[in-house]
């Protein structure tokens, strides 16, 4: 099998660093990679101000709580889109210095040619592991749910069939069927929605959160989550 076609098994028998958004796909990919390899840490990319993660809009304290529950250190990068590659590459280099041999991502529909992840990992001298690559979207979501993961919808694109009242809903088999009936990809691979994982087999304890007031920005709506610890909000 060529190196390119070995993406699904890239973490097998190797130490890896995982690109982690806090959402369902990155959590499932991490779960699969941990079954066959050893993690040295998680890469988390934040927006320019450092106040939240890209796309998912998760606050740093929530991402760090996830990492703590998983039991892994975090390599945090703060960047805009113009310097994203530079910052991400620097984090890969730090992870490599700590023994990482592979970058693991939660992508599903990456092109086999001209893959950005393939380029940046080769530049640093790492291999690429994509456990979910080319999985059937419905099967990926069903496996995630069957494994016992719990995730909350935190971002929706209102122009792609999602609704404001989808925010805060837990991804279940029933919800997946509803999304498909509405013509929505159950994985949200078209940018329809993003989730935050709060429990599952990779966590030592669940992440306790409080749902805050919904924020609307153009065609997007966001549900901020506040981390709760022993009844006290953090952040």
N, C-alpha and C positions, 0 to 999 in steps of 0.2 A: 504494500500500500504506500502511495506517495505521501510525503510529509504534509502536503496540502489536504489530502483526503483523510488524514489521521487526526484532524481537528477534534473529533468527538472523543478520542482516546488520549488526547495530548497530556492530560494530568496523570495518566497511569504510571505508577511507580516513581513519580517525580515530586519535588517540592514546588509549590506554586503560590502565586499571589493572585487574588481574585478581584476583578473589577466589581464593585458592589454599590448598587443604587438604593438598597433597602427594599426593593420591590420583589415581586414574585419570581420573575425570570432569573434574576441574579441569585436569589435564595435557592431556587431549585438547582441551578447550575453548581452552586457551592456545595449543596448536599451531595450531588453526584460525584463531584471532584473529590470530596472528603472521603468517599467510599474507596477510592483507588489511589489517592495521593495524600501528600502532607501539605497543609497550608502554612505559610509564613506570615500572612496578613491580608488585609483588605485595602483596596484602593478606593477612596471616596473623593469625588470631584464636586466642589462647591462653586456657586456663582461668584462673580467678582467681589461682592461685598462680604462673602463668607457666611451669609445668613441662612442659606438653604442649599440643598443639593439641586443639581440641574434636572430638569424635566419633572422629577417627583416633588420638588419643593419641600423636602424634609429638612427640619432643623438639625444642626450638627449634634445637639445633645441626644436626639432620638437615634441618629445613626450610630453614635458612640455607645448608646445603651444596647443597641442590637449587637454591636461588635463585642461588647463586654459579656453579654449573655451567650454569644457564640464561643467566646474565649480566644479572640484573635486581636492583635494590634491593628491600628488603622494608619494608613499612609494617606494623609489628607492634602489635597491640592486645591488652590483657589485660583480661578482663571476666568477670563472672557473667552469668546470663541477664537479670537485672533491668536492668543497664546496657549490655547488648550493643548495642542500637541507638545509644545515645549514643556509645559508643566507635567503633563501625563508621562512623558518620556523620563523626566527627572525622577518621578516616583517609581517607575519601572527599574531605573538604575539603582535606587535605594533598596528596592526589594531584592534585586539581583545580588547586591552586596550582602544581604542577609540570607542568601542561599537559594532564592527562587530560581527555578529553571524554566517555568512556564507561566504565562498569563492566562487565567481562566476568565471567560466572559459568559454572560447569560443570553447572548444573541441567538436568534433562531434563523432568520432569513438573510444571512450575510452572503454576498456574491463570492463565488469561488475565485474570481479574478479581481485585481485591483482592490483588495481588501485593506482598509486602513489599519486594522488591528494587526494583520500579517506584516505590514510594512514597519510599524513602530516596534513590534517585538523583534523582528530581524535586525533592525538598526541597533537594538540594545543587546542582541545576542540571546534572546529568549525564544522558546517555542510557544505555540498557541494552542490552548485547549478550549473547545466550545462544546460542552456536553449536550446542549440542546439543539445543535446545528441540524437544520432540515427536519426537525420533528414535526409531526402533524400538530397543528395548533390546538385542536380539541384534546388530543391525547396528552399534550404537555400540561394543559390546565387540569385535566382529570387526574393525572399522576400527582400533581402538586396538591390537590385537594385530598386525594386518597391517602397521601403520606401524613396528613394531619396538620398541614400548614394552615394558618389563619391569616388572612390579609384583608385590608380595608381599602376601598377605592378612595383616593385622595385628590386626584386630578381628572377632570373630564374635558373633552373637546366638544362643546355644544353644537358645533357645525358638522359633527360626524356621527350623529345619532344618539349621543349620550345626553343625559338630562341632569339637571342640578340635583334632583332627588336620588340619583345614583351615588352621589357622594356619601361616604360613611357606610355603604353597604359592604357586607362580607362576601367574598367570592365563594359561592357554593355551586353544587351541581345544578340546582334549580335556577340560579342567577345566570349561569353559563348558557343554559337552554333559552332563557329569556333574551339574553344578548344576541344569540344566533337568530332567534325569531325576529329580532329587530334589525337584522342584517349587519350586526357588529361582530368583528373578529373577537373570539373569546380570549385571545391573548392580548388584544389591544395593540397588535403589531403595526397598525396604521396610525398610531398616535391617538387612538380614541380615548384611552384612559391609562392611568398609572395607579399603582397600589403601594401600600406600606405594609410589610409583614410584621406581625406582632407576636406570633407564636409558631412553633413547629419543631420538627425533630432535630434541627441544628441548634436550638436554643436550650440553655440550661433552665431558664425561667421565662415566662411570658413578659412582654413589654406592656406596661400599663400606661394607657394614654387617655386624655380627655379630648373630645371633639370640640373644636372652636367654631367661631362664626365663619361661614362661607365667604370667600373673596372671589369677585368676578373681575377678569381682565380680558376684555374683548371677547373672543370666542371660547375662552377658557374659564373654568370655575375650579377653585381650589378649596380643600378642606384642611386647614391647619390642624395639626395634632400637638398637644402639649404633653410632655412626658410627666408621669405621675409616679412618685416614689413614697410609699407609706402614707398616701393621702395628701402629700405635698407636691405641688407643681414645681417643675424644674425648668428654668429658662425663661 
